[in-house]
Amino acid sequence: MRMKISNLCIIIILVLISEATTITADVHMSDVYYTSGNAVSDSMTLHNVDYKSGVMIFPTVLVDNSKAGPVDGSEDCWLEDSTGNDAGSCLKIEADKFEYNKISFADGLSNAVINNYKLESGLAQAKYFNGITSIREIVSSKDNEYQSCFVASRQGLYSSSFGWPTRGKYSGFYHEISMTHAGKSCKIESELSCSDEVSGEIPVQYSWDALTGSDDVYAMARIGISASDGDRDVDFCIDGESSYLTDKHSGPEHIDAVESMDKRVSKDVYMMYEIIR
């Protein structure tokens, strides 16, 4: 029996797995991954961070999965990660406690990257973009449970994030979103702070969330804050500006500390910008 080579399907799979751990020095890695009709660049700089990455390369598709977090017991930990082609993202995290995961993939027509991270106290700066839209987020967190996910592809951008205070601690945050879409721009700045002085035993409750999204025609950005009284004074506000609308202001709002919860006081503020191409 003769086997016809033309009827055979030959598949080549290349799997790359790398690990890097640094205690005192910076580690920088830069790679470009190729598949049929596309290429994705990846650049990572680490300081006191454990990092693991696995890459699968097929003839027409590639997938990159990376994870990172601080070395146990280390301080002054940070990472900076840039990935993409026509669509991509850049993220820098400076914190002693965080979790980070990234998945990027590409085929012959497009590429996309998905970033997820968790942060308690520290600073995160993210930028995600494609040919039409660019979004930048800055988050400064003090004693919060904060989680964020953002996605960049040629078809559009998306992000969703939320946070709340670590129980029983003085806490606060600053969250900024700057967006440019089809030549128009806007920026939203939000901030919340709790007083140092404690009054009573019931902790202040608050939460905030942020959302962005875009496609070829439409783009939006939103931040909302909700707070209730407790053992500390709370001050918060949201301010916005744009290239096509008048400035917006939500707040400032103030909630006094209380020693009992006979009558609970809650306040909510939010702000959203929409851009239509």
QUINORVEN-V210423 format. One record per helix or strand of 3 or more residues. SS is the DSSP state (~ for helix, > for strand). FROM is the first residue (numbers start at 1). TO is the last residue. If there is no record, write none. Layout:
((SS/FROM/TO) (SS/FROM/TO))
//
This chain:
((~/5/7) (>/14/21) (>/26/35) (>/38/47) (>/49/57) (>/62/70) (>/78/84) (>/88/95) (>/98/106) (>/111/119) (>/122/129) (>/133/142) (>/144/153) (>/157/165) (>/172/181) (>/184/194) (>/205/214) (>/218/228) (>/234/242) (>/248/255) (>/266/276))
//
